[in-house]
């Protein structure tokens, strides 16, 4: 398993995810981190994007998933992002973190966050 990583940190999007009607009606910002695990030595030695991961393409996949799909749970949003990355890109594993700053829990907090890690079944 590769120990090299490419990280896209704190991508922020406006979307309408949530369990409650007001969340789905008013929307809010969601922050997403994606960490791609892959052996980057071939890309580093050759300076060849084809041997790495085009993180602009990863960003667009994340943006489309967050902004164009509907989820009640940030767990489901994170899972959809992870599966999309694994389906489209040659990586060993992906870590996805989704942060939701405005959580209706009746108290103060910076955000709620879910983190998942999924491995590529194709190895």
C-alpha positions as CSV (number, residue, x, y, z in Angstrom):
1,X,0.0,0.0,0.0
2,X,1.3,3.4,-1.0
3,X,2.3,5.8,1.8
4,X,2.4,8.8,-0.6
5,X,-0.5,11.2,-0.5
6,X,-2.1,14.0,-2.5
7,X,-4.3,16.2,-0.4
8,X,-7.0,18.6,-1.4
9,X,-7.8,20.6,1.7
10,X,-10.8,22.6,2.6
11,X,-12.7,22.7,-0.7
12,X,-15.8,24.7,0.1
13,X,-19.2,24.4,-1.6
14,X,-22.7,25.6,-1.0
15,X,-25.3,22.9,-1.0
16,X,-28.6,21.7,0.4
17,X,-27.9,18.5,2.4
18,X,-29.4,17.7,5.7
19,X,-32.0,15.7,7.6
20,X,-34.3,18.6,8.4
21,X,-36.4,20.6,6.0
22,X,-34.8,24.0,6.8
23,X,-31.3,22.6,6.0
24,X,-32.5,21.3,2.7
25,X,-34.4,24.6,1.9
26,X,-31.8,27.2,3.0
27,X,-28.6,25.3,2.4
28,X,-25.2,26.1,3.8
29,X,-21.5,25.7,3.1
30,X,-19.8,22.3,3.3
31,X,-16.1,21.8,3.5
32,X,-14.5,18.8,2.0
33,X,-10.9,17.3,2.3
34,X,-9.8,14.5,0.0
35,X,-6.6,12.5,0.5
36,X,-5.5,10.3,-2.3
37,X,-3.1,7.4,-1.5
38,X,-0.9,6.4,-4.4
39,X,2.8,5.6,-5.2
40,X,3.9,8.9,-6.5
41,X,7.6,8.0,-7.1
42,X,7.0,7.2,-10.8
43,X,5.4,10.7,-11.3
44,X,8.1,12.4,-9.3
45,X,10.9,10.8,-11.3
46,X,9.4,11.4,-14.7
47,X,7.4,14.7,-14.1
48,X,4.5,13.0,-15.9
49,X,0.9,13.8,-14.9
50,X,-0.3,10.5,-16.4
51,X,1.6,8.7,-13.6
52,X,0.0,10.8,-10.9
53,X,-3.6,12.0,-10.3
54,X,-5.0,15.1,-12.0
55,X,-6.3,16.9,-8.9
56,X,-8.2,19.4,-11.0
57,X,-10.3,16.5,-12.2
58,X,-10.7,15.3,-8.6
59,X,-11.9,18.8,-7.5
60,X,-14.5,18.8,-10.3
61,X,-15.8,15.4,-9.3
62,X,-16.1,16.5,-5.7
63,X,-17.8,19.8,-6.6
64,X,-20.3,18.0,-8.9
65,X,-21.1,15.4,-6.1
66,X,-21.6,18.1,-3.4
67,X,-23.5,20.6,-5.5
68,X,-25.6,18.4,-7.8
69,X,-26.7,15.5,-5.6
70,X,-28.9,15.4,-2.6
71,X,-28.0,13.7,0.7
72,X,-29.6,13.7,4.1
73,X,-26.4,12.6,5.8
74,X,-22.8,13.9,5.4
75,X,-21.8,10.2,5.8
76,X,-23.6,9.5,2.5
77,X,-22.1,12.5,0.9
78,X,-18.6,11.3,1.9
79,X,-19.3,7.8,0.7
80,X,-20.4,9.1,-2.7
81,X,-17.3,11.2,-3.1
82,X,-15.0,8.2,-2.1
83,X,-16.7,5.9,-4.5
84,X,-16.5,8.4,-7.3
85,X,-12.8,8.8,-6.7
86,X,-12.2,5.1,-6.6
87,X,-14.2,4.5,-9.7
88,X,-12.5,7.2,-11.8
89,X,-8.9,7.5,-10.6
90,X,-6.0,5.1,-10.2
91,X,-5.4,5.3,-6.4
92,X,-4.8,2.7,-3.7
93,X,-7.2,4.4,-1.2
94,X,-9.0,7.6,-0.5
95,X,-9.8,9.5,2.7
96,X,-12.7,11.9,2.6
97,X,-13.6,14.4,5.3
98,X,-16.8,16.4,5.1
99,X,-17.5,19.3,7.5
100,X,-20.9,20.8,8.2
101,X,-20.6,24.1,10.1
102,X,-24.2,24.7,11.0
103,X,-25.6,21.7,12.8
104,X,-29.0,22.0,14.5
105,X,-28.1,20.5,17.8
106,X,-29.2,23.2,20.2
107,X,-25.6,24.2,21.2
108,X,-22.4,25.8,20.0
109,X,-19.8,24.0,18.0
110,X,-17.4,24.8,15.1
111,X,-18.7,22.0,12.9
112,X,-19.6,18.4,12.6
113,X,-17.2,16.3,10.6
114,X,-17.2,12.7,9.2
115,X,-14.1,11.0,8.0
116,X,-14.1,7.8,6.0
117,X,-11.3,5.8,4.3
118,X,-11.9,3.4,1.5
119,X,-9.5,1.2,-0.3
120,X,-9.5,0.4,-4.0
121,X,-10.8,-3.2,-4.3
122,X,-8.9,-3.5,-7.6
123,X,-5.7,-3.1,-5.6
